[in-house]
Structures are given as C-alpha cells and as structure tokens.
Amino acid sequence: MKSSEAKKALRAKSPADLQTELEALLKEQFGLRMQAATQQLTNNTKLRSARRGVARVKTLIHQHKKSEAKNG
C-alpha cells in the first residue's frame, strides 16, 4: 500500500478507531525501541516509520477534535 493510500485510509477512520491504531503503533514502537537497545533490531527504518506513524495518527486525532469543537 502506498503512503498516500494509507493516509486516506487513516482519514476515513473514526476517532475511536484512530485511538486503537495509536495504541497499536505505540506498542510496536516500544518493542522496536527495546530491540534497538538490546542490539537485536536489524532494520532501523522500522523505528523511524513507527515514530512517523504515531505522529500521523496523533495529528488526525487532533484534527478530528478541533473540527468537532469548531462545529459544535
């Protein structure tokens, strides 16, 4: 899946689904950090993509909250 398709799929999710996605990404990021600390991580780009995925989901959650507050 291309990154643009992944972004569109994330935008289509509800805030509850985004929260679930965020929890999964944070667990994945924690696991990757532990692997990096113990020198078991072979692909360092996974850590970067996990961090960016967390940021992407947090941004979408914030945008949903902001639009809900604006619309009432």
CYANA upper distance limits for C-alpha pairs under 8 A (distance plus 0.5 A):
  1 MET  CA      5 GLU  CA      6.79
  1 MET  CA      6 ALA  CA      7.03
  2 LYS  CA      6 ALA  CA      6.79
  3 SER  CA      7 LYS  CA      6.62
  4 SER  CA      8 LYS  CA      6.76
  5 GLU  CA      9 ALA  CA      6.66
  6 ALA  CA     10 LEU  CA      6.71
  7 LYS  CA     11 ARG  CA      6.71
  8 LYS  CA     12 ALA  CA      6.85
  9 ALA  CA     13 LYS  CA      7.28
 10 LEU  CA     18 LEU  CA      7.83
 10 LEU  CA     57 VAL  CA      7.99
 10 LEU  CA     60 LEU  CA      8.46
 11 ARG  CA     60 LEU  CA      7.46
 13 LYS  CA     17 ASP  CA      6.33
 13 LYS  CA     18 LEU  CA      6.77
 14 SER  CA     18 LEU  CA      6.70
 15 PRO  CA     19 GLN  CA      6.66
 15 PRO  CA     61 ILE  CA      6.64
 15 PRO  CA     64 HIS  CA      7.47
 16 ALA  CA     20 THR  CA      6.90
 17 ASP  CA     21 GLU  CA      6.66
 18 LEU  CA     22 LEU  CA      6.53
 18 LEU  CA     57 VAL  CA      6.95
 18 LEU  CA     60 LEU  CA      8.37
 18 LEU  CA     61 ILE  CA      7.23
 19 GLN  CA     23 GLU  CA      6.80
 19 GLN  CA     61 ILE  CA      8.12
 20 THR  CA     24 ALA  CA      6.88
 21 GLU  CA     25 LEU  CA      6.69
 21 GLU  CA     57 VAL  CA      8.01
 22 LEU  CA     26 LEU  CA      6.59
 22 LEU  CA     54 VAL  CA      6.61
 22 LEU  CA     57 VAL  CA      6.69
 22 LEU  CA     58 LYS  CA      7.78
 23 GLU  CA     27 LYS  CA      6.76
 24 ALA  CA     28 GLU  CA      6.72
 25 LEU  CA     29 GLN  CA      6.52
 25 LEU  CA     50 ALA  CA      6.92
 25 LEU  CA     53 GLY  CA      7.53
 25 LEU  CA     54 VAL  CA      6.54
 26 LEU  CA     30 PHE  CA      6.61
 26 LEU  CA     50 ALA  CA      8.40
 26 LEU  CA     54 VAL  CA      7.30
 27 LYS  CA     31 GLY  CA      6.76
 28 GLU  CA     32 LEU  CA      6.71
 28 GLU  CA     50 ALA  CA      7.61
 29 GLN  CA     33 ARG  CA      6.60
 29 GLN  CA     47 LEU  CA      6.93
 29 GLN  CA     50 ALA  CA      6.14
 29 GLN  CA     51 ARG  CA      7.20
 30 PHE  CA     34 MET  CA      6.76
 31 GLY  CA     35 GLN  CA      6.74
 32 LEU  CA     36 ALA  CA      6.63
 32 LEU  CA     41 LEU  CA      7.43
 32 LEU  CA     46 LYS  CA      8.08
 32 LEU  CA     47 LEU  CA      6.51
 33 ARG  CA     37 ALA  CA      6.64
 33 ARG  CA     47 LEU  CA      7.66
 34 MET  CA     38 THR  CA      6.75
 35 GLN  CA     39 GLN  CA      6.46
 35 GLN  CA     40 GLN  CA      5.33
 35 GLN  CA     41 LEU  CA      5.44
 36 ALA  CA     40 GLN  CA      6.42
 36 ALA  CA     41 LEU  CA      5.43
 36 ALA  CA     44 ASN  CA      8.41
 43 ASN  CA     47 LEU  CA      8.47
 44 ASN  CA     48 ARG  CA      7.56
 45 THR  CA     49 SER  CA      6.69
 46 LYS  CA     50 ALA  CA      6.55
 47 LEU  CA     51 ARG  CA      6.72
 48 ARG  CA     52 ARG  CA      6.75
 49 SER  CA     53 GLY  CA      6.49
 50 ALA  CA     54 VAL  CA      6.76
 51 ARG  CA     55 ALA  CA      6.90
 52 ARG  CA     56 ARG  CA      6.55
 53 GLY  CA     57 VAL  CA      6.71
 54 VAL  CA     58 LYS  CA      6.61
 55 ALA  CA     59 THR  CA      6.57
 56 ARG  CA     60 LEU  CA      6.91
 57 VAL  CA     61 ILE  CA      6.72
 58 LYS  CA     62 HIS  CA      6.67
 59 THR  CA     63 GLN  CA      6.66
 60 LEU  CA     64 HIS  CA      6.65
 61 ILE  CA     65 LYS  CA      6.79
 62 HIS  CA     66 LYS  CA      6.57
 63 GLN  CA     67 SER  CA      6.59
 64 HIS  CA     68 GLU  CA      6.64
 65 LYS  CA     69 ALA  CA      6.67
 66 LYS  CA     70 LYS  CA      6.65
 67 SER  CA     71 ASN  CA      6.54
 68 GLU  CA     72 GLY  CA      6.42
